[in-house]
Amino acid sequence: MPARHLGLDVYLLRKAEAPDEKEFHQAFTLLLCISAAFLGGLCILSPVIASFVRISGVARLLMFLAVGIPFNLLALPAVIKLDRDLNFKQVAINELISQGSMYVVSVPLAFAGYGAWAPASGFLTQQVLLAALSYRSAGYRPSLHWDTHLIQKMLSYGLSYSTSIWVWQLRSLVNPLIVSRLAGVEAVGYVAVSIRFVEVLAFAKAATWRIAMATLAKMGGDRIRLRNSITEGMRLQAMAVGLPIGMFALSGPFLVSLGLGHNWVPALAVFPFIALSYLTNAMFNLHCSVLYLLEKNYQVTVFSTVHIILFAVARLCLYLCSDSAAMGGQNSLRC
């Protein structure tokens, strides 16, 4: 789940006993404060961002998009209520309807010549509709609440969770920082497209993580049941993620040529490596879920830190190897 929620969603979702209304109200109040901070910050900084990118109209567009932030964040308590009730069917319906509304609004506006305002309008419509549908489905009526002790408890867990996510997300810098240095801009594009292919094909990874948090939370601290659930979940993850990736690997050259053109076929050269990394990570996805349930956020942060350090070491090794290969090639040419 996104770290922009400061872990408040996971705090509510991981509890073995059902959170009371005061906890949901407190989460709503905190998210309202976070929304106000993001909204105000973007409105203040939008002229600065516009002058930096040197694109006319960006400031007004950013302020328009910023209106969607409160709806996106404040929908969280209602969505968590549905998740805790294992009412994933209704969650899926709400998200499908809201995403459909985005296209219903943005596509006609795009054909009418509204440019960037078309997808922006679709995005805002999606966020407003998703929040409305979530609150209506959950039957939740928010209220302001302020409990200093509860806030400290929620933020203590939430910030430790968010820290582990922020560290893990540093891996996204590998492509622009490492690949661009070693292989150039074109390679960055190929790797980015290949990563996107895998992310779409591995959609079950994110969905399973969300379901697992709600389901495993109801087992409390029963470690035997948790261990058995993880073991069975690893098999299901391998099938749910591996099968779509395997099918795409067989038909990828045809599909990429048909959809993107022959120029993007080289992206498939790195696809197996990226797919293998996602498949391996998916099989251990539930382990992280259980660690978060047991408030072992620090261990997850340590794992993420080691992961980034290994990336940095690999970058250094690849850089030295590439330099050595280049120097060897120059020496052979001289000979």
N, C-alpha and C positions, 0 to 999 in steps of 0.2 A: 504494500500500500504506500501511497505517496508520503514522503517525509514532510511535505508542506503542512500536513495536519498536526505536526509536532507529536505524533504518536498517540493522539487522543482517541483515534479510531481503534487502534490496537488495544489500548487500555480498557476500553469498554467491551471490546470483543473477546478478550482473553479471560475475563473473569469467570470462574467456575459457577458462582452464584449470579443470578440475574441482577444487573445494576438497578438501583432504585431511581425514581424519577429525578431526585436531586442531582444525581451524577450526570444524567442526560442534560438537565438544565444547566449544570455547571459547564459541561462540555460545550453546549450551545453558546453560553456567555463568553467563554474563552475564544471560541471560533469567531464570534461577532467582533471581539477586540482585534483578533488577527486579521480579519477581513478589512476592518477599518484601517489598520496599519498598512496593509498591502494596497488598498484602494487609494489612500491618501498619498502613499509613497510614489505610486505610479503616476498619479495626477501631477505631483510636484516635479518628478523627474522626466516626464514625457517630453517637455521642450528640450531638455539636455540630451536625451536619447535621439530626438529628431535632428538636432544640430550635429550630433556625432555621425549618424548614418547618412546625413545629407539627402534625405528623401522627403519631399514635400507631403504634407498631410499625415505624416506618421504620428505626430503629437495627438491630433484629434482622434486618430484610429486607436491609439493606445489607451486613451481615456475612455473611449467607448468600450473597448475590450475589458478594461478594468472593472466595469460594472458587473461583469459576469463572475468575478472572483467571489463576492459574498454569497451568491447563489450556489456556487460550486462547493464552498466550504460549509455553509450552513445546512446543506442537504445531508451532511454526514450523520447527525444523530438519528434521523429517520431511517437512513440506509442501514445503519448498524442495528437498529431495532428489527428490521426485516431479516438481516443476516443472523441475528441471535435466535430468531424464530425458525431459522432454516427455510425461510420463505424465498428461496433463490429464484423460483419461477416468477414471482411478482417483481423481484429486482431485475430479472432479465427482460421482462415485459416493459418495465419503466425505462430501462436503458435503450431498448430497441425503439420504443416510441420516440424518446427524446432525440436519439441519433437520427431517426427518420425525419423528424421535424427540421433538423439542421439542413438536410438536403432539400426538403420541400421549400424552405425559405431561401437558401443560398443559390441554388441552381437557377431558378427564374430570375433572381436579381443579377446573377452573373450574365445571363443572356441579354438582360435589359441594359447592360453596360455600366453597372455600378462598381465594377472593379473589386478592389480589396474590401469594400464595404459589404459585398455579398457574403463571403465566408464569415466575416466578423458578425454580421447580423444572424447568420445561421448558428454560430457558436453561442451567442447570447440567448437566442431562442432555446437552444438545447439545454443550457444551464438552468434557465428559468423553469422550463417544463419538467426537467428531471427533479428539481427541488419540490415543485408542486405535487407531482405524482408520488414522490417518496413520502411526503408528509401525509398525503391523503391515504396511501396504502397502509402506512404504519399506524395511522390514527394518533399520531403524536402531536401534542400542542405545546410548543416551546414556551419557556418562561425564563426570565432573568434570575440568576442565583449567584451568590458570592459567598464562598466558604474558604477562608484562607488555608486551613489545614488540608481540605480536599484539593485545593488548587496545587499546593506543594506536592501532594501525593501523586496527582495526575501528571504534573509537569516533570517530576523526578523520573517517573517511568517513561513518559513520552519523549523527553530529551535524550535519555540514554538510548532509546530505540531509534530516534531520528539520527543520532550520531553514527550508529552502526550502518544506517542506510546511506548517509552522506559519504562515509568512507568507502562503502561498496561502490557507489556511483562514480567514484574517481576513475574507475576502469574505463569509463567512456572517453577519457582523455587519451587513451592509448592510440586510437586511430588518428586523430588530428596531430598529435605530438610525435608519435613514433613512426607510424606508417608514412606520414608526409615527409619526415626527415630522411627516411631510408629509401622510399620508393616513389615519391613525388605525388602531385595532386591527383592524377588520374587514379592511382592506386587507392587513395583515400576514398574516392567516389565508388570504386568497385567494392571495397571493404564495407562501406556504409550501406550500399545496396544489398550486399550479401547478409549483413547483420539484420537489415530490415526483413528480408525474406525469412530468416530463422525466427525472428520475433513474432511474425504473423503466424508461421506454422506452429510455433510453440505456445499458442494462446492458452492451451490447457494448463500450462505451468502457472500462470498468474491466477487463473480461475480456481485451480486446485488449492493454491495457497490460501485464497480467500475462504473457500469452503472448509479447509482444514482448520483454520483458526477458530471458526464458529463451532465446528463439530468436536474437535479435540478439547476445547474449553469445557465442554459438558462432562468430560471424564475426570475433571478435577486433577488431583495429583496421583492418580493410579498409574504408576510407572509401567506396570506389566501391560495394561491395556494400551497405554501410549506406545510402548515398544512394538506390540503386535500390530497396531494400526500403522505405524511407520513402515514396518516390514512389508505389509500388504500394499501400502500406498506407493512404495518404491516401484513395485511391479506395475501398478496402474499408471504411474507417471511415465515409466519407460515406454509403455505401449501408447499412451495418449500423446506423448511428444515424439516418440521415435517413428511411429507409423506415418504421420503426415510428412515428416522430414524425409523418410525413406522414399515415399511416393514422389515427392518433389525432386529428389536426387535423380530418379529415373527419367522424369519428364521435363526436368529443368531446362535443358538446351532448347527444346521446342517451345516451351512456355515463355521463356525469356525473349527468344527471337520474335515470337508472335506479339508479345505485349510491349516490350521495350526496344526491340530492334537488335540487330547483330552486334552493335557496338558494345552492348552490355553483357554479352556472353562471357567475357573474361572474368566477370564477377563470380562465376561458378567455380573458378579455380580455387578460391579460398573458402567456398561454401562448406566443404566437408569438415574443415578444421573448426570453423565457427559452430557448425551444427553439432559436432562432437562435444564441444565445450558446453553448449546449452543443454544437451542431453545429460551429460554428467552432472551438471549443476541441478537439473530438474529432479534427478533421483535423490538428491540430498536436500531438496527444498523443504520437505516436511521436518527434517531435523532442526532447521532454523525456526520453524513454526513452534515446535515444542520448547526450544530454548527461550523463545519470547514468552510462551505461556508460563514457564517456570521462572520468569524474571531473570534469566541468564543473559541479559542484553550485553553485558561486558564481554562475555565469551564470544558472542557474535561479532562484536567490534574488533576483538583481537584477531579473529579469523579473517575479517575483511582487511585489516591492516596487513597481515601476512600476505594475503592475496595481492595487494597493491605493491608490496615490497618485491614479491616475486616477479611482478610485471616490470618493475624498475630494473631489477637485475637482468631480466631477459632483454630489456631494451639495451642495456649497456653491452651485453654479450653480442647481440645482433649488430649493434653499431660498430663494435670492434672487429667483428667478422667481416662486415661489409667493407670497412676500411682496409683490412688486410687483403681481401680479395681484389679490391681496386688497385692496391699497390702491387700485388702480384701480377695483375694483368698488365700494368704499365711496365714492369720489369721485363716481362716476357716479350712485350713489343719492342723494347729497346734491344733485347738480345736478337 
